[in-house]
Amino acid sequence: MWVAMGKPLQEAFCVRNRDRLHCAWMITGGGCLDFVAGEYKRAPAWMQNANLEWLHRLVTRPKHLFLRYLTSVPHAILLTLTRSGKGKRIIRASVSKVAHRLYSR
């Protein structure tokens, strides 16, 4: 199911209705429809090739995207680290080092 209501409405809709809709995938992508409809221009080809399209969007729409990127990117990194096996090992090792430093004084 493709849900395109704009962030954060589409994410809230998916979470609220995931058990009722019985679909294999729920994809949020309201921004994609804006590109397809021609509402927003794509980044230059060199930025697309360098995976910097996010930076182009941020520079061209800073009021709309700055706060979103500031909050969602660290959150996504945290989720990736805490939900992946390697990430959990990294976090446990870091916590153990901090705890050792705190309590070995």
ABEGO torsion letter per residue (X at the ends): XBBBAEOAAAAAAAAAAAAAAGBABBBBAAAAAAAAAGABBBBBAAAAAAGAAAAAAAAABAAAAAAAAAAAAAAAAAAAAAABAAAAAAAAAAAAAAAAAAAAX
